Structure formats: structure tokens, C-alpha cells
């Protein structure tokens, strides 16, 4: 079924593959434990990279196939997905509308700065719950003046977006033997759904552990299972092949909420920078690395296992 994934149209905004690196100095700093690797999607050479670039390759191709002239999406003020969507629109000569929750900052920084630099029309709403209605309203206004909008859900976490990460497993397996565990940051669910599906399609027993950036384990797991069902339909296989038992979400590292660093995430960000010269972001990947570090310290991974940290990018946020 990887052939079905490969046949999905995609726009090559940046070349594959992203590197896999040994994290030997981090392992040493943690006193040993499992072999540690990192899949460096932060190094993708388009719009400051990250997992959202993999998704937008497929999503933007679908938008073009539907003759869209405007991309509409939403996120937080410092949304990585909004930044990549705005960049994709600029590259393809499309208009872009981004709905963000919060108040306009006095000074634009990081992703918020890049949204404007890429030419997006940024519209602010008070709360997260207001974003989807605002996107739909923006799409209606665009249609009324004769444009063809294409609405992209938050994080591009759709079956199509998940397909990008199912296919990413084939890229990984061309580089290394299957790791025992993949640890990554999980938020809107598309990345994790894709990784779980990709492992199932490849017939490997790799455990995929999503460290939640905001949602409860129950809520995020339910979203991921929905995406897995949609992806199964998309590529024409029985949904049971993507067992819900393989969805593992750990919400113990969220702290006070989305975008609020914890003491553990700050320590993880510092430790990886000082041992491996790899920069994380405070909202997503630092909390995921905090989870990985805690697992190692508690002995939850066997010494003879290989644990791969999938760096989903977002490092622009350190400049916020």
C-alpha cells in the first residue's frame, strides 16, 4: 500500500531525505541507556522547515488540483503551520489568509513576523474556538467575490496530511533499520497518525509515542484514531489494519498548557543544544524531548533498544 501513498500528488518544496543523527553526547549526559537517534525534519530547507512542510506538499498539490487561488488556515499567533502555509502560498503565487487566536503583538517576531513577510493576510480572533468559524467566514467572503478558497484545517491534520508522514516512514527505513521506539511531539494528531500508519504498512513493530503539547491523552488519541480511519479510506485498505491499540499519547508533560514552557522543557532545550547543537522549540519539541529524557531516566527503555526522536521543527519560536 506504500504505492498508493506514493501516487498521491505532491509538490517538492524541498528535497528528501532529512538526516538521521546519532545523539551520542546526549546519551552520555543521561548516563547511558538506549541508543538515541534524531530524525532532523528541522533541517528541511523550505520556510525554516519542520513537519508541516511534509504535509503542505500534499495539501498544496490538492489545492492546485482543485484550482484554488487562496489558501486559508488557522493557528496560534506563533503557528508553525501558518508560517509554512503562507510560504507555500507565496511560492505558488496564491493568496493566503491566516486566522490566529490572540491579540496582535506590539512587535512581530518569529513565525508571526514570517507570516507577514510571506504576504499572508493575518486575521485575529479572541479564542481558539473562534478560529474554525472565522476560517469558514473568510472562505465565504472569498467565494462571494469570485475567488476559489481552499480551507486547510489546523495543522493540516487531515487524512491527506497524515499520508505525508506514513510515506515518511519509507524514507526513514531507507536510512536505518526500524527503531524500537519513535518519540515525537503530538498536537493536532496528523503527524502521529501518519507515523502509526506508516509503521503498520511497513510491517514493523516500532512503538510510536506522542508527547502531547496541549490536549489530554484521551482527546488526542480519539483525534488520531479518526485520522487513521480517514487515511485507511483514502488509500483503500481496511481501517482495522491501523489498530487503535498502537496509539500512545502521553499528556504528562503539557504543564500549564499550550505554549507555556515547563522547567523540564527548558532543561531539555538547554541540554540538547549544549550536547548536540540541536535547537528545539519551547511549545512542542522541547516538551517531547523532556518526555524522552524522563523515560530514559526512569529506565522505561531497554539499554539494547534504539529510540528515535523525530524532530518536527519549530525552532523559529526561540526568537519569539
C-alpha positions in Angstrom: 0.0 0.0 0.0 3.0 2.3 0.0 2.4 2.5 -3.7 -0.9 4.2 -3.0 0.8 6.7 -0.8 3.5 7.4 -3.4 0.9 8.0 -6.1 -0.7 10.9 -4.1 0.3 14.2 -5.9 3.0 16.2 -4.1 4.8 19.4 -4.6 8.6 19.1 -3.9 9.1 22.2 -1.9 12.3 20.7 -0.5 14.3 17.5 -1.3 14.2 14.4 0.7 15.6 12.8 2.9 16.2 14.7 6.1 19.2 13.3 8.0 19.2 10.9 10.9 21.8 11.7 13.5 23.3 9.8 16.5 22.7 11.6 19.8 25.8 10.1 21.5 26.6 13.1 23.7 23.0 13.3 24.9 23.0 9.6 25.7 26.3 10.1 27.7 24.8 13.1 29.5 21.9 10.9 30.6 24.2 8.3 32.0 23.7 5.7 29.2 20.5 3.9 28.4 19.2 3.1 24.9 20.8 4.2 21.6 19.4 7.6 20.8 18.9 9.0 17.2 17.2 12.1 15.8 15.3 12.4 12.5 16.0 16.0 11.6 12.9 17.5 10.0 14.0 20.8 11.4 16.6 20.8 8.7 14.1 20.9 5.8 15.3 23.7 3.5 11.9 25.4 2.9 10.5 28.1 5.1 12.5 27.1 8.1 11.4 23.5 7.8 9.6 21.3 10.2 6.9 18.6 9.9 4.4 21.0 8.4 6.4 21.1 5.2 5.8 17.4 4.6 2.1 17.9 5.0 1.8 21.0 2.8 3.5 19.2 -0.1 0.4 17.0 -0.4 -2.2 19.5 0.7 -1.0 22.3 -1.6 -1.0 19.8 -4.5 -4.6 19.0 -3.7 -5.4 22.7 -3.6 -3.9 23.3 -7.1 -5.8 20.2 -8.4 -9.0 21.9 -7.2 -7.9 25.2 -9.0 -7.7 27.1 -5.7 -6.3 30.6 -5.7 -6.4 31.2 -2.0 -5.2 29.1 1.0 -7.0 29.7 4.3 -5.8 28.2 7.6 -5.6 28.9 11.3 -3.4 28.5 14.4 -1.9 30.4 17.3 0.0 33.6 16.8 3.2 31.7 16.6 1.8 28.8 14.5 4.4 26.8 12.6 1.7 25.5 10.3 0.6 29.1 9.5 4.1 30.0 8.6 4.6 27.1 6.2 1.2 27.6 4.6 2.0 31.3 4.0 5.3 30.3 2.5 3.7 27.7 0.2 1.2 30.2 -1.0 3.9 32.7 -1.8 5.9 30.0 -3.7 2.9 29.0 -5.7 1.6 32.5 -6.4 -1.6 32.0 -4.3 -3.2 34.3 -1.8 -3.1 33.3 1.9 -5.4 34.1 4.8 -4.3 33.1 8.3 -6.7 33.2 11.3 -4.9 33.3 14.6 -6.2 33.5 18.1 -5.0 36.2 20.4 -4.2 39.9 20.2 -1.9 41.5 17.7 1.5 41.7 19.2 3.1 45.1 19.7 6.1 43.8 17.8 6.0 40.9 15.3 8.6 38.2 15.9 9.4 34.7 14.8 6.5 32.9 13.0 4.2 36.0 13.3 6.9 38.1 11.5 7.3 35.4 8.8 3.6 35.2 8.1 3.6 38.8 7.1 6.9 38.6 5.3 5.4 35.8 3.1 2.4 38.0 2.3 -0.3 36.4 4.4 -3.4 38.4 5.4 -3.4 37.7 9.2 -6.8 38.0 10.9 -7.1 37.8 14.7 -9.9 36.2 16.7 -10.2 36.2 20.5 -10.2 32.4 21.3 -9.1 29.1 19.8 -12.8 28.1 19.5 -13.3 31.1 17.2 -10.8 30.0 14.6 -12.8 27.5 12.6 -15.9 29.7 12.2 -13.6 32.6 11.2 -12.0 30.4 8.5 -15.3 29.4 7.1 -16.5 33.0 7.1 -13.3 34.1 5.3 -13.9 31.4 2.7 -17.5 32.6 2.2 -16.3 36.1 1.6 -13.7 34.9 -0.9 -16.3 33.0 -2.8 -18.6 36.0 -2.9 -16.0 38.0 -4.8 -15.3 35.2 -7.2 -12.2 33.6 -5.7 -11.6 29.9 -5.1 -10.5 29.3 -1.5 -9.1 26.1 -0.1 -9.5 25.7 3.7 -6.8 23.8 5.5 -7.7 22.6 9.0 -5.4 23.5 11.9 -2.0 21.7 11.5 -3.1 20.3 8.1 -4.1 17.3 10.3 -6.3 15.6 7.8 -6.0 12.1 6.3 -4.1 13.7 3.4 -1.7 15.4 5.8 -1.3 12.1 7.7 -0.4 10.4 4.5 2.7 12.5 4.2 4.0 11.0 7.4 3.0 7.5 6.6 5.2 7.9 3.5 8.0 9.4 5.7 8.4 6.0 7.3 9.6 4.6 3.9 12.2 7.4 3.9 13.3 6.5 7.4 13.6 2.8 6.5 15.8 3.6 3.6 18.2 5.2 6.1 18.2 2.9 9.1 16.9 -0.3 10.5 13.5 0.0 12.2 13.9 1.7 15.5 12.3 0.2 18.6 10.6 3.4 19.5 9.8 6.8 17.8 9.2 9.7 20.2 7.7 13.0 18.9 5.6 16.0 19.7 1.9 15.4 19.1 -0.7 18.2 19.0 -3.3 18.1 16.3 -2.7 14.4 15.6 -1.8 14.3 11.9 1.9 13.5 12.3 1.3 10.7 14.8 -1.5 9.2 12.7 0.9 9.1 9.8 3.7 7.6 11.7 1.5 4.9 13.2 0.0 4.1 9.8 3.4 4.0 8.1 4.8 1.5 10.7 1.7 -0.7 10.2 2.0 -0.6 6.4 5.7 -1.4 6.6 5.0 -4.3 8.9 7.4 -3.1 11.6 6.9 -3.3 15.4 8.2 0.2 16.1 6.3 1.8 19.0 5.2 5.4 18.3 4.9 7.6 21.4 3.4 11.0 21.0 4.1 13.5 23.8 1.2 15.9 23.9 1.8 19.6 23.6 -1.7 20.6 24.8 -4.5 18.1 24.6 -5.4 15.3 27.0 -4.3 11.8 26.1 -8.0 10.7 25.6 -8.9 13.6 23.4 -5.8 13.5 21.2 -5.9 9.7 20.9 -9.5 9.9 19.7 -8.5 12.5 17.0 -5.6 10.3 15.9 -7.9 7.3 15.5 -10.3 9.3 13.4 -7.4 10.4 11.2 -6.3 6.8 10.9 -9.7 5.7 9.8 -9.8 8.5 7.2 -6.3 7.6 5.9 -7.4 4.0 5.5 -10.3 5.1 3.4 -8.1 7.4 1.4 -5.7 4.6 0.4 -8.3 1.9 0.1 -7.5 -0.5 2.9 -9.4 -1.9 5.9 -9.3 0.5 8.8 -8.6 -2.4 11.3 -5.1 -2.5 9.9 -4.3 0.6 11.8 -5.1 -0.7 15.3 -6.2 1.9 17.8 -4.1 -0.1 20.3 -1.0 1.3 18.7 -1.9 4.9 19.5 0.1 6.0 22.6 -0.2 9.6 23.8 1.5 10.8 27.0 0.0 14.1 28.3 2.1 14.3 31.5 4.5 16.9 30.0 1.9 19.5 29.0 2.4 21.6 32.1 0.2 24.6 32.5 -0.9 24.5 28.9 -0.2 25.1 25.2 2.8 27.3 24.6 3.8 27.6 28.3 7.2 26.1 28.9 7.9 23.9 31.9 11.0 23.5 34.0 11.6 20.2 32.3 11.1 21.5 28.8 13.5 24.4 29.4 16.1 21.9 30.8 15.6 19.7 27.7 16.0 22.6 25.3 19.2 23.6 27.0 20.6 20.1 27.3 20.1 19.2 23.6 21.6 22.5 22.5 24.7 22.0 24.7 25.3 18.4 23.9 24.3 18.1 20.2 24.0 21.7 19.0 20.4 20.9 18.0 17.8 23.6 18.8 14.3 22.7 19.9 11.2 24.9 20.4 9.5 25.7 23.7 6.0 24.8 22.6 6.4 21.4 21.0 9.7 19.6 20.7 11.2 20.7 24.0 8.3 19.1 25.8 8.7 16.0 23.7 12.4 15.8 24.5 11.5 16.3 28.2 9.3 13.2 27.9 12.1 11.2 26.2 14.6 12.3 28.9 12.2 11.3 31.6 11.6 7.9 30.0 15.4 7.3 29.8 16.0 8.3 33.4 13.2 6.1 34.7 14.5 3.2 32.8 11.4 2.8 30.6 13.5 2.0 27.6 15.8 -1.1 27.5 19.5 -0.5 27.1 19.6 -2.6 23.9 16.8 -0.6 22.2 17.1 2.2 19.6 14.9 5.2 20.3 14.5 7.8 17.6 13.4 11.3 18.4 11.5 12.8 15.4 12.4 16.5 15.5 9.3 18.1 14.0 10.9 21.6 13.8 9.5 24.8 15.2 12.9 26.2 16.3 11.8 29.6 14.9 9.9 30.0 18.2 13.0 30.6 20.2 13.1 34.0 18.6 9.5 34.9 19.7 
